[in-house]
Amino acid sequence: MNNRNLYNRVFAIFGTVMVFFYFGLGAFIIFSPLLDNYMDKGLRWIFGIPIILYGIYRTLTSYEKIREAFFSNDNDEE
């Protein structure tokens, strides 16, 4: 395994972890009672929905990166 392949695998895993972070942050902003005193409910939806949509986008891109990093044919690099 060369360094480039290891680099791609590490960042594919990191991208997957960040997907869960985005979904969690979006859900926290929308549904958390801790923010009731600080943000209006409509404003929380305005901030939370784009974060969740970005999480969906990152899910698709992370899927492609994982497929390339872990399941691609290693003979193509030689």
C-alpha positions in Angstrom: 0.0 0.0 0.0 1.5 3.3 -1.0 1.2 6.6 0.8 -1.3 8.0 -1.6 -3.7 5.1 -1.1 -3.3 5.3 2.7 -4.0 9.1 2.5 -7.2 8.5 0.5 -8.4 5.9 2.9 -7.8 8.1 6.0 -9.7 11.0 4.4 -12.5 8.8 3.3 -13.0 7.6 6.8 -12.8 11.2 8.1 -15.4 12.3 5.6 -17.7 9.6 6.9 -17.3 10.7 10.5 -18.0 14.3 9.4 -21.3 13.1 7.8 -22.5 12.0 11.2 -21.4 15.3 12.7 -23.4 17.3 10.1 -26.5 15.2 10.7 -26.1 15.5 14.5 -25.5 19.2 14.3 -28.5 19.9 12.1 -30.7 17.8 14.4 -29.4 19.5 17.4 -30.0 23.0 16.0 -33.6 22.0 15.0 -34.8 19.9 17.9 -32.7 20.9 21.0 -34.6 22.5 23.8 -31.3 24.1 25.0 -31.6 26.6 22.1 -35.2 27.7 22.9 -34.1 30.8 24.8 -31.5 31.9 22.2 -33.0 31.3 18.8 -36.5 31.5 17.3 -37.9 28.1 16.0 -38.1 29.4 12.4 -34.5 30.6 12.5 -33.4 27.2 13.9 -35.1 25.5 10.9 -33.4 27.9 8.5 -30.0 27.0 9.9 -30.6 23.3 10.5 -32.1 22.2 7.2 -29.1 23.4 5.1 -26.7 21.6 7.4 -28.7 18.4 7.0 -28.8 18.9 3.3 -25.0 19.3 3.3 -24.8 16.1 5.3 -26.7 14.3 2.5 -24.4 15.8 -0.1 -21.4 14.7 1.9 -22.9 11.2 2.3 -22.9 10.9 -1.5 -19.4 12.2 -2.0 -18.1 10.0 0.9 -19.7 7.0 -0.6 -17.8 7.7 -3.8 -14.5 8.2 -2.0 -14.9 5.1 0.1 -15.7 3.1 -3.1 -12.5 4.4 -4.8 -10.2 4.1 -1.7 -11.3 0.7 -0.5 -12.9 -1.2 -3.4 -11.0 0.0 -6.5 -8.6 -2.2 -8.3 -5.1 -1.5 -7.0 -3.6 -2.6 -10.3 -4.8 0.6 -12.0 -2.2 2.6 -10.1 0.9 0.7 -11.5 
